[in-house]
Amino acid sequence: MRYPLAAVLAIMLALPAVAQDYRKGWDAYKRGDHAAAVREWRALAEQGDAAAQNSLGVMYDNGQGVPRDGTEAVKWYRKAAEQRNLDAQNNLGVLYLAGRSVPRDQVRGLMWVSVAAAGGDEPSVKSRDDLVARLPPDLVAEAYRLAREWLKQHPKAMRKSALLCRRAIVEAEREHRLPAKLLSAVSIVESGRWSKARREIIAWPWTVQAEGRGRYLKSKAAAIAAVRRLRARGVRSIDVGCMQINLRYHPKAFANLSEALEPRRNVDYAARYLVDLKRETDSWNAAVGRYHSKTPALASRYRRKVQAVLRGEPPRPRFYRRRQTTSGGLYVRR
């Protein structure tokens, strides 16, 4: 392998059957059966599934299950990137910056990394900032101009916040072998908000709750600023992110606020915490209650909310009915 791969798998959520088929490819990959993984992902990729297109690009890029073919890698990365797949956008940027399979082009490389960053991909944000600090200002200006043009032509790319929790949750449920949709149900109860565009309640990554009041912020930066304002007023019990991790009772969960509000880190911590609670209680149902509170009455009420979501009943998140306020090194990833 010529370059490091991310430890986690990014999954495009479309239809449950598609997600299940994608997992078949992932399971084959983990077994070392790369040819089977390619077969599973190719079928989905040819149907237009962006996550499968990106993964197929990685397989051609690495020569896993297929002969190494840079042209095919670029083709599949580009198809996925045009569908706003953040990992594929990052991967295209890596190829252009390294001059691998395409002519070396720092402008085009920074442009694609910037597009992924604009979509909310945290590693791409760091990569973009590192590149901006090293590259000449005129080159950076041109890359930003191209990124703005691409985003203007693909306006939905700026609406990725609605999917950040969902993608992270599917990864964590698979990685930690949680019961199907359990973490998703907990997230809806914890940080669910109505999405007019998607016509459903979704877990919102920039949710901050304190003093009995939920705040759905527009961005990660706005959420961090809200937490800092609360702390400046002496508030210590603050829930943040997709899974509403309490910063007072989990002081060692994250290195800093930015990490606490990074959807994958937030969700992964919640998944590991649930697994630990399951070991303690020997029951997923009891673990769900303990996730919220050790007080029996509160835990029981919370379990009923989560169970209702699992049954497909209209969800009632923790503060859904209340009035909400709104504020304003590179890796190729499978």
N, C-alpha and C positions, 0 to 999 in steps of 0.2 A: 504494500500500500504506500503510495508516494506522498500522502499528506494525511493529517489526522481527520477522523470522522467524528461528528458529534455523538454523544452517548445516547441521545434519545431520538426517537423517530417522530417526524412531523407528519400528521395525518390530515388530509383534507376530508372534512365532514360533509358528505352530501346525503346519500340515502344509507340507512343502516345496512342494507345488503352489500353496498359498495364498501363500506367500512369493514364489514366482515371478510369480504374477499381480499381486501388489502391486508388484513391480518394474516391470512393464509400465506401470502408472500413473505410477510415479516417472520412468521414462524419457520418457514422454509429457510430463510436467510440465517436465522439464529442456529438452525441445525447444521448449517454449512452447506446446504443443498442450494447453491446459487442458481443452478439451471432451473430448478423448480420455482425459485423466487422470480426469476426473469419471466417465466411462462405466466405466472399469476399476474405480475405487474404489467406485462405487455398487453394482455387482454384488456385490462382496465385502461391502460394508457391509450390504446387505440379507440376506446369508447369516449375519450376525452377527460378522464380523471386526472386532475393536476398533480396530486400527490404521487400517483403511480408513474406519471410522466417524469417527474423529478427523480424518483428512485431508479427508474430505468436509465435515465441519464447518468446517474452515479455508477450503475453497473457497467455501462459502456466506458465510462471514464476510468474505472478501476480495472476493467477486464475481468469482472467476476461473473461467471455464468455465460459470458459471451466474449468473443475476442475484443481486446481493447480497440475502441474506435472513437476517436475524438469528434469526428463529424457527426456520428450518431448521438454522442453525448450532448453536443451543442444543440442539435435538433430537438431533443427531448427536453433539455433545460429551457430552451426558448419557448416551446409550446406551453410548458407549465408556467413560466414567468409571465407570459402574456395573459394567463388566467389568474394572475395576481398571487401565485404561490410564492411565499416569501423565501423559502429555502432555495427554490430554483433561481430566483432573482439574485440572491447572494452567490449561488454557485456560478452563475454567468459572470458576475463581477470578478470572482476568483480567477476564472479562465482568462478574462481579458487582462487582468493585472499581471498574471503570470506569463501570458503569451503562450498558453497551452491549448492547442487545438484551434486557436484563433490568433490573428496577429496581435501582438502586445499593444494594448491601448489603455493607458491609465485613465483617460477621460471617460471612455465607455465603461471601464471597470468601476470607477467611483460612481458613475451615474447609476449602475445597477445596484450597487451596495446602498446608495442613498435612497433609491426607490424602495428597497426592502426595509430600510430604517424608517421611512415615512409610513410604511404599513404597520409599524409597531414591533418589528423584530429586534429584540434587545441586543443580541450579539452584533447585528449589523449596525446598530447605533454606535457601538463602541468601535467597530471597524471603520466606520465612516469618519468618526472623530479622529482616530489615529491617522487615517489617510490625509485628512484635511490639514493636520498639523505638519505633515511631511512634504506634501506636494506644493508646487508653485501656485500662488493665488490665481493667476489667469487660467490655469488648468482646472482648478477647483470651481471657478466661476462658470466655465463652460460645462463642466459635469453637472453642476446644479441646474444650469439652464436646460440641459437635456432631460434631467430628472423631472423638472417642473412641467416640461412639455409632455412627457410620458404620463405623468399623473393627471394632467389636464385632459388627456385623451382617454384615460382610464379612471374616471372619478370614483368608481367603487373601491379602488385600491386604498382610499383614505378611510374606508368604513370597516377596517379590519378589527377594530377593538371589539366588535360584536362577536367575533369568533375566537379571540385569544384564549378565553377561559375554556371554551369547548374543546379546542385542540389540545390544550394542556391536560384536560381531564381525561380524554381518551388515551393519551400517552400514559398517564399515571395509573389509570385503571388496568391497563395491560401490563405495565412494568411491575406493579405491586400485586397483581392477581386479585383485584377487588371484585366483589360481585357486580355483575353487569348493571350499569347505570346508577349504582349506589352513590358514587362520588358526584355524579351529575345532579342527582336529586338533592344532595346536601348543598351543592353550590347554588341551586335555584332558591332554596330556602334561605341561604345565607346572603346572597348578593343579587338575587333576581330582580330584574326590572323589565318593564314592557318595552319591546322594540316595535315601534310603529312600522318601520320598514320591513321587518321580518314577520310581523304579526304573531309574535310569541314572546314569552318571558324568557330572558337569557341571563346568565350570570355575567355581571359587569366587572371588569378587572380593576376599574378605578373607583371602587366603592370604599368609603370610609365611614365607620359608625362609631359614635361616642356620645355619651350623655343621653342615651335613648333616642338619638336622632341619626338617621341614615343620610348620607350624602353621596350622590352619584356624580362624579367629576368627569370633565370632558377628556382629560388626558392624565398620563402618569405624573407629569410635572405638576399639574393642578392638585392631584391627590397628595403628593409629597408636601406641597405647600400647605395644604389643609391640615395635615398631621403636624407639621411644624408649628402652625398657629395654635392648634390645640395644646401642644406641649408647652408652648410659651405661656399659656394661661394656666398651666399646672395640671392639665388633664393627662392621666397616665393610662387609663383603661381605654384603649383604642383598637378597634377591629379594622383590618385592612385586606383588600384584595378579593380575588375570586372566592376564596374560602373563608374570608373574614377571620384571619388569624389575629388573636389578641396580643398586642405588643407587650403588655404588662405581664401576662401570665406565660408568655413564651419568649422571654428576653434573649435567649441564645439561638433562636430559630434562624435568624438572618444576620448577616454582617452589617447591614445598613438598611435605610428606608428604601433605597432603590431596589435592593434585592428582595425586600419584603413585598414590593409591589410588582415584581417581575412575575407574570402569570405562571410560568413553568415552575419557578422556585416556590411560589406561594402554594400552588396545587400539589406539588411533590411533597412539601412538608406536611400538608393536610393528609395526604394519602398515607405517609409513613406514620403519622400520629394515629390515624384510624386503625392501622394494622397493629400498632402497639396496644391500643385500647381493646382490640379484639383479643389479643393474647391475655390481657388482664381479666377480661370479663367472660371469655370463651363464647362470645355471642356477637354477631354483627349488629343485631338489633340493640343490644345493650351498649355496644361501642358507639353507635350513632347517638344515643342519648347522652352518654358521657362526653362526646365531642362538644356538646353544648353546655352541659352542666352536671355536677355531681349531685345536685339537689334532685331527689326522686321525682317530685311533681313537675319541675321544669324539664327534666330529661324526658319524662313520659309525654308531655305536651309536644316537645320537639320531635320525638320519634313519630308521633302521629302525623305531623306536618310532612316529614320526609316520606313516610309510607304513602300518604295521599298523592304525593308527586309521583312516586313509583307506580301507583295504580293508574296514573294518567288523569287524575282529578285536577281541576284548576288550581294551580299552585298559589300558596299564600306565603310569600317570603316574610322574613322577620319584620321588615318595616315597609312592606309593599303598599299597605293602605294609608300610610302616613304621607303627609306632604313632603315632597322631595325638593332639595335644592341642588343647583348645578353651578359649578365654577369653571369659572373658567379653568495581532496575528489572525488570519482569516481561515475559516474552516469550510470545507464542502460538507454539506449536511444531507443525510439521507432523508 
